[in-house]
Amino acid sequence: MRLAARAGRITPSPTLSMTAMAKAMAAQGIDVVDFASGEPDFDTPEAVKAAAAAAMRAGFTKYTAPSGIEELKHAIAKKFETDQGLRYDTSQILVSCGAKHTLYNLAEALFEAGDEVLLLSPFWVSYQDQVLLNDAKPVIIQTREDDGYAITRSLLESCVTSRTKAIIVNSPCNPTGTTYDRAMLEAIAEVALRHDLVIISDEIYEKILYDGTQHISIASLGPEVASRTLVVNGVSKAYAMTGWRIGYAAGPKELITAMASIQSQSTSNPSSISQKAAVAALQSDGTFTQQMVAEFDCRRRLMVERLNAIPGIRCRMPSGAFYAFPNVTGVLGRRHGTGAITSPAELANFFLQEARVVVVPGEPFGSCSHIRLSYATSLEAVRRGLDRMEAALKSLR
Ligand SMILES: Cc1ncc(COP(=O)(O)O)c(C=O)c1O
């Protein structure tokens, strides 16, 4: 069978395949520590489940408007106004089957052959593949760990060409946990305005912040910036609702309308029941998320402290999301058995085989120097996993 060329351009999501491997090993009774999962280990709040159950009992189990129900769009518009002072009409909002689906609709609506899309590396794994799927070219902007992965105007300018169509911004960032301050966002906005770029702002981790860090949406920098920005968000991370599959976008009406048409011809509406659940999540008082983030904070501190205590590993303290992204270059080159471990991918495999710990290698995030560990798991698992990684590394020569 001759498949379309685009299918050969992409690879399956490495984070999802590592997570699937961890789950498969656990199902076989293997005592595995999973640092790969990009999802909160907390249960979805009871009030959210109750709203879903009520929706089912009331027969709210049929197709809805393909772009989402008005009630949810109103709740989303209210969230933007309360949190960021941003005002959107419901015609500027699209509800999709998770933020990944939102981004996919966007890529289909916006990118085509000849377009270049700026990605700030390290970046979330799916951006690059979604750009490639739509025949456009990802242009990787390398940020430096030693500068805190900072973005500057000159760095951005050096990557813009006449073909540059858009820039994807992800703050707080998966995988680095970096959050962009106002100055960095202003630099991005200025370059976008000067070169007529669309800004795609993935804010899915906006509520998962530490040490008093405040989230700033780039769209809130002014009406001119907002008019060229698509804000992407969802309920997966903030409300422990990864399985419910509700993401959303807000932005220019023309773009939202095109994305909605694509969705209407592909998936149709996101689950009616999940939409009602998302209304309850967005209308909740925030206590659940605060408690979850306080717990993540303890795990973050422990994981980063333990990683930094391992010779050859150094790890920055993330200010958002729930990932540690340690630099492992000091470990690469060490020998195990007959061969040397020369890459994060080989190191991840070593941890899997020798320590029964699942981590995600840095390569698909654009780094040949890091691995990613999620601390959305119990403190006990953090301790156990780090104990095992440390012991396994001691066996290397
Ligand atoms: C940066 C980022 N954006 C988007 C998503 C997609 O989230 P979902 O499709 O669960 O809403 C994820 C999930 O891991 C992510 O890390």
The ligand as an ORCA input file, in Angstrom:
! r2SCAN-3c Opt
* xyz 0 1
  C       2.346     21.941     26.121
  C       1.145     21.097     25.913
  N       0.180     21.542     25.103
  C      -0.922     20.819     24.870
  C      -1.096     19.588     25.461
  C      -2.340     18.803     25.133
  O      -3.217     18.686     26.191
  P      -4.646     17.995     26.022
  O      -4.782     17.536     24.617
  O      -4.700     16.888     27.013
  O      -5.653     19.057     26.351
  C      -0.122     19.072     26.311
  C      -0.264     17.728     26.914
  O       0.668     17.118     27.371
  C       1.035     19.852     26.552
  O       2.000     19.427     27.373
*
